Amino acid sequence: MKVKKWLTINSRGIARLTQGKPNIDGDEVSILLDVNLPDELFRKPRLEAKIDIPKEAAGPDILNSEVVENVKEAIEQATGLTFSINVINDEKLQKKEGQPGQ
C-alpha cells in the first residue's frame, strides 16, 4: 500500500494530516509523506509454536524457570512479539474454573 499525505506542524507542535497540499500559516511547515507499507502488515499473524518440555523440568508444583524463559524467547523470536508466560498450578486453575480439586 502506498500512501501520500501532507503533514503540517505549527510552532506550538500541533499537527494535522491532509490529502492535498495544505494552505499554511506563517508559523507552520508542511512535509509531504510518501509511505510504502507492505500488505502483510495488515494481515493477522499466524502464530505457531512447537514447545517440547522434558519431564525433568516439571515437578508437582513447579516448572523450571529456565524452560519458561526458553519458551518465551522462542515465541518472541518466531513472532517478533513480546510475551509474558505465567505458570499456574493445577489446583489454582481448577478453582478458577469452578471445578473441585482432585
N, C-alpha and C positions, 0 to 999 in steps of 0.2 A: 504494500500500500504506500502510495506517495502522497504526502500532504504538504501543501504550500499555504502558509498563513503569515500574516504580519503581526509581530509582537511589538506593542507600543508601551513604553515605560516613561513615566514622568519623573520629575526631580524629587518627588515625595515617595517614590517607589511603587506607585500604583500602576498596575499593568492591565492591558486589555489585549485580546486576540481578535483579529478581523480577517475576513476572507479577502477583501480587496485592499488596495493601498489606502491607508487612512489619511485624513486631514489631521495634521499635528499642530499643537500649540508650540509656543516658543520654548517651553520647559520640557518638551517631550522629544524622544528619539524613537525611530521605528527600525526594526530589523526584520528582513524577510527570512522566514524559517522555511527551509526545504528539507523535510524529514522523510526518510525512507525506512519503513518498518516492514519486517518480514511477516507474511500472513500467519506463520506458525506462532507468532507472538500472541495471537488472539484465540488460538485453539487451546482447549483444556488439555493439560498434560496427561499423558497416560502414565500413571505411576505404577511401577512394577518392581518388586524386590523379591529376592530369594534369600531367606535367612536360615542358616543352619546353626543351631545351638547344641553343643555337645552335652551329654548327660552330666559330665564332670562339673559343668559350670552352674548347674542348678541344684539347690538344696531344698529342704522342705519350705523355707520361708524366704530364701534369698536367691537372687540371680547375680552372678559375678558382675561387678561394675565394669570390668574390662570388656565383657561380652556386650553389655548395654552400650558402651561407648563405641565399640566396633560396629555394631548395628546402626547406630546413629550416624556415624561417619560414612558408612556405605550408602545409606539412603541420601544423605546430603550430597555426596559426590555424584551419585547417579542422577539426581533430580535438580541440583543447584538450589534446593530449598533448605531452609533451616528447620530442624526438627527437635522436639523435646520428647523424651521417652520416660514414662513413669512405670515402675513395676508395682503392681497391685497384687497382694497375696490373695489366694482363692477365697479365704474367709471374708475379707472385706468386699470382694467382688460379689459374693453371694448375698451379703447383707444389703448391698447397694441395689441389687436386682430383686430384692424381696424374697429370696429363697432361703430356707433354713440351712445352716451349716451342716456338713456331714462329718 
